[in-house]
Structure formats: structure tokens, C-alpha cells
Amino acid sequence: MQQESTRRSNRDRTEATRAELIAAARELFTRKSYAETGTPEIVAAAGLTRGALYHHFADKQALFAAVVEQEAAAVAREIDRASKPALSARDALIAGSNAYLDAMRTPGRTRLLLLDGPAVLGRARMDAIDNRHGNRTLREGLVAAMRARSMTKLPAEALTALLAAAFDRAALAIEAGASAEDYRAVLTALMDGLSRA
């Protein structure tokens, strides 16, 4: 019993330290950028030592990858929450689309996921992260719509990649000051254009 309690306590401390490092890094990466943030700043902001950082992460890029993964997972949770099973396949796709645009309005998220993420981690690694999270939810919604015969049957991977690029472009434009309503209307029309008559 004592050993299990100690193991849980150690695991809790480990998770807490990782969370503190990720939170501090996220704040600095979004405020200053990945390139302009040094590991000494991150550990100072987290109130930890460099030893703690390197115990949990191989380097700054590994910490950045953890931040990006956490942000991508948060976006996917918002999409999943909005795409309720009771909705029709089409309505779930539209709800998920809107949830994605809303989730991407969280300060710093477009920089992390759409600008610095691909630049720092590379396109292939960023695609892998996207495919575990936001692109996964999109692909599942598209496949459900095709199975329900409410959408033209197309290659799911290619369709997911192209629509995800459109959503990402919309998120960047909205952050730059474009009309969110205009982009929502166009994305809805795009989805409806894929629907069977």
C-alpha cells in the first residue's frame, strides 16, 4: 500500500512538473515565438531548474512538440464536443467546422499550430499531430457523411487534407481580421457543395 502511494505521489509530481513546463513554454512561445524563447526563460517562468526541463524533455524542440500536441488535442476536444452524435452527418460537420474556428481563436493557437508548428517540427511531423487530433475528427465526420450517403463518396484522406487546409487558411485570415462570418458561410457552402443532391 505504501509503495503504491509513493508511486502515485511520484507520478503526480512528474505530471505536475511537466504541466508547469508546458504551461510556461506555451505562454512564452505564443508571446515571443519559438525562435525568440530560450530554455533559461522557460525554466525561470516555471519556477524550475534546467535539470527538471531536461529530465522531462530532450530539448526545447521536444518541449515545443508537447505544447503543440496539447493544443491540437484541445482543439479536437472542442470539435468532438460540438459534433454531437444526435446531429445529422451534415450538421455535425458544420458544427465541427464552427467549433474549429472558435477553438483557433484562443490567443496564440494559430501561431503554435499553423505557423511555428510546421516551421519548427516540419510538415510531416505536424501532419502526424494533426492526423491524431483535428484532422482525425474531420476525417471521421466526412466518412460518416459518406456512409450516410449525404455526401459524395470521395477518397477520405485527400478530402480531409484539402478541407483541413481550407479550415487552416480560414483560421489565419480570421486572426488577421477577416470576417469570421464570411469564412463560416464559405466553409458551410463548401461542405454543402459536397453533399448529394
C-alpha positions as CSV (number, residue, x, y, z in Angstrom):
1,M,0.0,0.0,0.0
2,Q,2.8,2.4,1.0
3,Q,4.7,1.6,-2.2
4,E,1.7,2.2,-4.4
5,S,1.1,5.6,-2.6
6,T,4.7,6.6,-3.2
7,R,4.5,5.6,-6.9
8,R,1.3,7.6,-7.3
9,S,2.9,10.6,-5.5
10,N,6.0,10.4,-7.7
11,R,3.8,10.1,-10.8
12,D,1.7,13.1,-9.6
13,R,4.9,15.2,-9.1
14,T,6.2,14.2,-12.5
15,E,2.9,15.1,-14.2
16,A,2.8,18.4,-12.3
17,T,6.3,19.3,-13.3
18,R,5.6,18.5,-17.0
19,A,2.4,20.6,-16.9
20,E,4.3,23.6,-15.4
21,L,6.9,23.4,-18.1
22,I,4.4,23.1,-20.8
23,A,2.3,26.0,-19.5
24,A,5.3,28.3,-19.1
25,A,6.6,27.3,-22.5
26,R,3.2,27.9,-24.1
27,E,3.0,31.4,-22.7
28,L,6.5,32.3,-23.9
29,F,6.2,30.6,-27.3
30,T,2.9,32.5,-28.0
31,R,4.1,35.8,-26.7
32,K,7.6,35.8,-28.2
33,S,7.7,32.9,-30.7
34,Y,9.7,29.6,-30.5
35,A,12.8,31.2,-32.0
36,E,13.0,34.1,-29.5
37,T,12.4,31.9,-26.4
38,G,15.3,30.4,-24.6
39,T,15.2,27.5,-22.2
40,P,16.5,29.6,-19.3
41,E,13.4,31.8,-19.6
42,I,11.1,28.8,-19.7
43,V,12.5,27.2,-16.5
44,A,12.5,30.6,-14.8
45,A,8.9,31.2,-15.7
46,A,8.0,27.7,-14.5
47,G,10.0,28.1,-11.3
48,L,12.0,25.0,-12.0
49,T,15.6,24.1,-12.9
50,R,17.2,23.3,-16.3
51,G,17.7,19.8,-14.9
52,A,14.0,19.4,-14.5
53,L,13.4,20.6,-18.1
54,Y,16.0,18.1,-19.5
55,H,14.7,15.3,-17.2
56,H,11.3,15.6,-19.0
57,F,12.2,16.8,-22.5
58,A,15.2,16.1,-24.6
59,D,15.5,19.7,-25.8
60,K,13.5,22.9,-26.5
61,Q,12.0,21.3,-29.6
62,A,10.7,18.3,-27.7
63,L,9.0,20.7,-25.2
64,F,7.6,22.7,-28.1
65,A,6.2,19.4,-29.6
66,A,4.5,18.7,-26.3
67,V,2.9,22.2,-26.3
68,V,1.7,21.7,-29.9
69,E,0.3,18.3,-29.1
70,Q,-1.6,19.6,-26.1
71,E,-3.0,22.5,-28.2
72,A,-4.0,20.2,-31.0
73,A,-5.7,17.8,-28.6
74,A,-7.6,20.8,-27.0
75,V,-8.9,21.8,-30.5
76,A,-10.1,18.2,-31.2
77,R,-11.9,18.1,-27.9
78,E,-13.8,21.2,-28.8
79,I,-14.7,19.8,-32.2
80,D,-15.8,16.5,-30.6
81,R,-17.9,18.3,-28.0
82,A,-19.7,20.3,-30.8
83,S,-20.3,17.4,-33.1
84,K,-22.9,15.6,-31.0
85,P,-23.9,12.1,-32.1
86,A,-27.6,13.2,-32.3
87,L,-26.8,15.6,-35.2
88,S,-27.1,14.5,-38.8
89,A,-23.8,13.9,-40.6
90,R,-24.0,17.2,-42.4
91,D,-24.9,19.2,-39.3
92,A,-22.1,17.5,-37.3
93,L,-19.6,18.6,-40.0
94,I,-20.9,22.2,-39.9
95,A,-20.9,22.2,-36.0
96,G,-17.4,20.8,-36.0
97,S,-16.2,23.4,-38.6
98,N,-17.6,26.2,-36.4
99,A,-16.0,24.7,-33.3
100,Y,-12.6,24.5,-35.1
101,L,-12.8,28.2,-36.0
102,D,-13.9,29.1,-32.4
103,A,-11.1,26.9,-30.9
104,M,-8.5,28.6,-33.1
105,R,-9.4,32.0,-31.7
106,T,-7.7,31.1,-28.4
107,P,-4.8,33.5,-28.3
108,G,-1.6,32.1,-29.6
109,R,-3.1,29.0,-31.1
110,T,-2.8,29.9,-34.8
111,R,0.9,30.8,-34.2
112,L,1.5,27.5,-32.5
113,L,-0.4,25.1,-34.8
114,L,-0.3,26.9,-38.1
115,L,2.9,28.9,-38.2
116,D,5.6,27.9,-35.8
117,G,4.5,24.2,-35.6
118,P,5.2,23.4,-39.3
119,A,8.3,25.6,-39.3
120,V,9.9,24.0,-36.1
121,L,8.6,20.5,-36.3
122,G,8.4,20.1,-40.1
123,R,5.4,19.4,-42.2
124,A,5.5,15.6,-41.8
125,R,5.6,15.7,-38.0
126,M,2.9,18.4,-37.9
127,D,0.7,16.3,-40.2
128,A,1.1,13.4,-37.9
129,I,0.0,15.5,-34.9
130,D,-3.0,16.9,-36.9
131,N,-4.0,13.4,-38.0
132,R,-4.2,12.3,-34.3
133,H,-6.4,15.3,-33.4
134,G,-8.2,17.8,-35.6
135,N,-7.8,16.0,-38.9
136,R,-9.0,12.8,-37.2
137,T,-12.3,14.5,-36.2
138,L,-12.7,15.9,-39.7
139,R,-12.0,12.6,-41.4
140,E,-14.4,10.8,-39.1
141,G,-17.1,13.3,-39.9
142,L,-16.5,13.0,-43.7
143,V,-16.5,9.2,-43.6
144,A,-19.8,9.3,-41.6
145,A,-21.4,11.6,-44.1
146,M,-20.2,9.4,-47.0
147,R,-21.6,6.3,-45.2
148,A,-24.9,8.0,-44.6
149,R,-24.9,8.8,-48.3
150,S,-25.4,12.5,-47.6
151,M,-22.0,13.3,-49.2
152,T,-20.5,12.3,-52.5
153,K,-18.1,9.4,-52.0
154,L,-14.5,10.6,-52.4
155,P,-11.1,9.5,-51.2
156,A,-11.3,10.3,-47.5
157,E,-7.6,11.1,-46.9
158,A,-7.4,13.5,-49.9
159,L,-10.6,15.2,-49.0
160,T,-9.6,15.6,-45.3
161,A,-6.2,17.1,-46.3
162,L,-7.8,19.6,-48.7
163,L,-10.6,20.7,-46.4
164,A,-8.2,20.9,-43.4
165,A,-6.1,23.3,-45.5
166,A,-9.1,25.4,-46.1
167,F,-10.0,25.5,-42.4
168,D,-6.4,26.4,-41.5
169,R,-6.4,29.2,-44.1
170,A,-9.7,30.5,-42.7
171,A,-8.4,30.5,-39.1
172,L,-5.3,32.5,-40.2
173,A,-7.5,35.0,-42.1
174,I,-9.9,35.5,-39.2
175,E,-7.0,36.0,-36.8
176,A,-5.7,38.7,-39.2
177,G,-9.0,40.5,-39.0
178,A,-11.1,39.0,-41.8
179,S,-14.8,38.4,-41.2
180,A,-15.4,35.1,-39.4
181,E,-19.0,35.1,-40.7
182,D,-17.8,35.3,-44.3
183,Y,-15.4,32.3,-43.8
184,R,-18.1,30.3,-41.9
185,A,-20.5,30.9,-44.8
186,V,-18.0,29.8,-47.4
187,L,-16.9,26.7,-45.5
188,T,-20.6,25.8,-45.0
189,A,-21.2,26.2,-48.7
190,L,-18.2,24.1,-49.4
191,M,-19.5,21.3,-47.3
192,D,-22.9,21.6,-48.8
193,G,-21.4,21.5,-52.3
194,L,-20.0,18.1,-51.4
195,S,-23.5,16.9,-50.4
196,R,-25.5,14.7,-52.6
197,A,-28.4,16.4,-54.4
